[in-house]
Amino acid sequence: VTHCRTLHGADYYRDWLSDDSRLAWIARNASGAPVGYLTAGPPDLPVDTRSTDLEINRIYVLATLKGQGLGRRLLDSAAEAARELEVTRLVLGVFGRNQAAQAFYARLGFRQIGVRQFQVGASLHDDLVLGLDLI
């Protein structure tokens, strides 16, 4: 609960979106309701990063819409904007046990460049750190 309140609460996103170095995309359905989003910003990962890297911090799609290409369209939009900003690599962390997400990123060309650990409550978990060269 604390993890979600701290890293997914309204105050977190309000502060995050007020930072000009951060980017966000919201996918909406035909009615205009949000059905997915992607956020990105300067990398904050425990691996060597470049000044021309952009970290995908969050990418979420409603479970009922997974497999319909929405996540790929969000990532394609982020990659297009990144190229315009002269970003040469997208980086991200993905939960080490989330094989479906890992397969998704692998299909898009992401490769593992490291590992980071994060804590939720008393539990320590691994993220794989992935990178996608844009040039």
N, C-alpha and C positions, 0 to 999 in steps of 0.2 A: 504494500500500500504506500509506504513512504517513497519507494522508488518511483512509482507512477505519479504521486503527488508532486515530487520534486522535478522529475524529468519529462513529465507529460501534462503538467497542469497549465491552466490558463496564464498564470503569471510568467511561467517559463517561456511559453510561446509569445506572449506579448513582448517581453524583453528581447527575445531572440529575433523577432521580426522587426524590431525597431533598429537593429544593427544593420547598417548599410553593406556590410561585408557578407551578409547572409542572403540566400535566395530561396524562394518557395514556389511551388506549383500546386494548384488544387484542381483535381479532375472532378467534373460535375456530370450528373446524368441529364437526360432530356428535360427534366423538371427544374434543373438548376441546383439540386441537392448535392452536397459534396459526397463523393464515393471513393476518393483516394487522394493522397498527397505525397509530395516529395520535398524535403528540405536539404539544403546544402550550404556549406560555408568553408572557411579556412580549415585545413586539416588539424586535428588534435588527436593523433594516434601515436602509439608507442613504437613506431617504425620510422626509418628515414623517409622523410617526405621532402618534396621539392617546393620551391616557391610558386611553381606553376601547377600545383595539385589543387583539386577541389574535392572536399569530402562530402559524400552523400551521407547525411546524418540520419535521415528517416525516409522510409518509403513504405507506405501502407496503402492497401487496396481492400475494400470490403471483401470478406471471405466469399460471398455469393458471386462476386465478379472476377475472382481469380481464374486464370487460364483464358481470359478473353483478350489479352494483349494490352490491358490498361497499364500495368507496371512497366512494360517495355516502352509504351508511348511516353510515360512520365520520364523514364531514363533517357529516351531519345531527345526529349525536350531539354533536359538538363545538359546532355552532351552537346547539343547544338548551341545553347547559351554559353557553355563552358568554352567551346572553340572560339566563339566571338570575343570572349574575355582573354583569349590566348592561354587557356588552361591546356596542359598537355596530358594530364592523367586524372581520371576519377578514382578515388579511393573510398573504401567503406569497410565497416565491420559487420559480419553476419554471425549469428549464433552458431557455435560449433556443432550443435545437434540438429540444426535446421537444414536437413539435406535437400528439401524441396527448394528452399531459397538458394542454397549453394548451387544446385543444378541450374536454376534460373540464371544466376550470374555467370556461371560457366558457359551457358549457351550464348550469352552476350559477349563473351571474350574476356571476362575478368579472370585473373589468376592470383593465387595466394602470394602475398608478399610479407606476411608475418602473422602474429597471434597477439591478442591482448586479453587480459582478464578483467572481469567486472564483477561487482558484488551486488546481489539483491538479497536484502535481509542478511541472514547468516551464511548464505550460500555463495560460493565463488564459482564463476562460469567462464568459459573460454569463448571468445569471438575469433573467427578467422578474419584477418585483414586482407582485403582483396584490392587489386588495382586493375585499371583498364587504360591502356595507352590510347590517346586520342589522335596521335599523329603517326 
